[in-house]
Amino acid sequence: MSAPIDDTRFAVVDVETSGLSLRRHHVLQVGVVVVTGTGQVIDRYSSLLAPRRRWFYRVGPTRIHGITRGRLRTAPPAGEVLAALGERLRGAQFVAHNAQFDVAFLRKAARRAGVELTIGTPLCTLRLSRRLDPQRQHSHRLGELCRRYGVELVHPHDALADADATAAMLPHLLAAAGVTSVDQLASIGA
């Protein structure tokens, strides 16, 4: 018999990057909120990541994410941040809004930092939301989903704020999809 979804630990992750190209850009900030299937918060963690080359790096769209070179100067090394993230992922179901994007950037960052980061099969709240709306009558952007489900998104494009909002939205999406056990996660794309 499969474990009930309420007893499952979910590590809801978000990253802010210097751009959208996996080849040219890099992770600037990681946020993770560990919750139960009911949405009870167990742990929260966020950190900026120091760039590999401190003198020549780009931070990308500062007007969107608010991350400046000055803020990154005192950030811990990527290896330290990714190791802390890895501890929080251990034994939890990885979740992200547009998981494919976040996972690709995290795996690249972990490889570069020499950190083993076990992610497993991610659960994507974007894909789940789209699946619940086969006629595509609604927007599935994080801000729109938050409005639809009555979840507060305090500071969009901050990794921890986005992870908090996604974590608060997760129980609503799981309930709408009729997911009550861990076994059912595979049927929804986890």
Stockholm file with secondary structure:
# STOCKHOLM 1.0

chainA/1-190         MSAPIDDTRFAVVDVETSGLSLRRHHVLQVGVVVVTGTGQVIDRYSSLLAPRRRWFYRVGPTRIHGITRGRLRTAPPAGEVLAALGERLRGAQFVAHNAQFDVAFLRKAARRAGVELTIGTPLCTLRLSRRLDPQRQHSHRLGELCRRYGVELVHPHDALADADATAAMLPHLLAAAGVTSVDQLASIGA
#=GR chainA/1-190 SS CCCBGGGCEEEEEEEEESCSCTTTCCEEEEEEEEEETTCCEEEEEEEECBCSSSSSCCCCCHHHHCCCHHHHTTCCBHHHHHHHHHHHHTTSEEEETTHHHHHHHHHHHHHHHTCCCCCCSCEEHHHHHHHTCTTCCSCCSHHHHHHHHTCCCSSTTCHHHHHHHHHHHHHHHHHHTTCCBTHHHHHTTC
#=GC SS_cons         CCCBGGGCEEEEEEEEESCSCTTTCCEEEEEEEEEETTCCEEEEEEEECBCSSSSSCCCCCHHHHCCCHHHHTTCCBHHHHHHHHHHHHTTSEEEETTHHHHHHHHHHHHHHHTCCCCCCSCEEHHHHHHHTCTTCCSCCSHHHHHHHHTCCCSSTTCHHHHHHHHHHHHHHHHHHTTCCBTHHHHHTTC
//
